Amino acid sequence: MRRGTMVRTEFFAGAAMQPYLPALSRLRIAVFRDWPYLYDGSLENEQRHLAAFAAAPGAGLAVAFDGETPVGCSSCLPLRDEDEAIVAPFRARGLDPARFFYFGESVLLPAYRGQGIGVAFFRAREAHALAASDCDFAAFCAVRRPPDHPLRPPGAVPLDDFWRKRGFTPYPALACTMRWKQVDTADRVENVLSFWLKSLRGAPLP
């Protein structure tokens, strides 16, 4: 970050998101390559993913800017409009997807972390979920990694405490499986991701 530069966060929805989708794609590839996702992404795969996201009614995108340069992005959309791999675990447990607003990735370049931008991302998405839907809950998922994973960096700290401070509760029994090519694999491999839930309007968690 340039000395003396203030990072600002703005929120976009609908067609206003379009100019920032290429930045979201680049940031996803760069940030998710690191621990814990180890995602070896490509622009082709990203374009398919983001085209579906941008077409979803109610989708929104928070963008952090250093000057005019996007340095972080965070997405959200109604859960019912997400990929079936993410929606299916809710249906399987009798949870109505229409009651949930899904918080997707939060990707922020390392130089900008620890300055409250992640908190701003959560606040912006929660405000959008309340304004753009009648959903009762927010949900997101995070990849599971064993403590002895060979690529775990020394001193790596999970974000669990950060998420709890945002009001989210872990639901380890509620999980989905997704496949992606990792930096340490030749082909796509299965990854298990656990969900975290938060009440948006005071309804008790399911």
C-alpha positions, 0 to 999 in steps of 0.5 A: 500500500502506498504511504498516505493512501486511504483504502475505501470500500464501495458496494455494487449490485446488478449491472454496476458490478460488471466493471469489477468482475475482471478484478474479482477474477484476478484477485481470486486467482492470486489470493486463493492460490495461498493457504488454505485454499491452494487453488490453481485457478485459470481465467477461463474457469473464473469467467464461467464462475463469475458469469453465473454470479453476475446473472443472479438476481440480488447479487452484490459485490464489495470492492476495496480500492487503493486509489482507483485500483481494486485490492480486495473484493467480497461477493454475496447472493441469495443462496438459492441462486448459488451452485447446486453443490452449495445449496444441496446440503441445506436441502438435504437437512430440510433447511429452506435455501430461500431463508439464507443469503450466501456470502461468497469469497472475501479476497484481499491482497496481503499488504492490505490485511489487518486494517479493518477491510474484512470487517467492512466487507462483512458489514456491507454484505449484511446490509445488502442482504437485509435490503435486497432480500427477506432472508433470515440468515447469512451463510458462508463456507470455509475449506477444511484442512488437517493440522498436519497438512504438508503445505500449512505455513508455520504459524498459520492461524485459522480465521475462526475467531474473526468469524465468531466476532462477526457473529457467525456460528460454525456448523461442522455437520453442514458441509459441501464438497467442491473440486478444484485443481490445487497447486500441489495436484495435477488434477482437480481434487475434492475439498470439503468446506464447512458452513458458518451461519448467522441470524440476520433478523433475530430468528433462532439459528436452525 
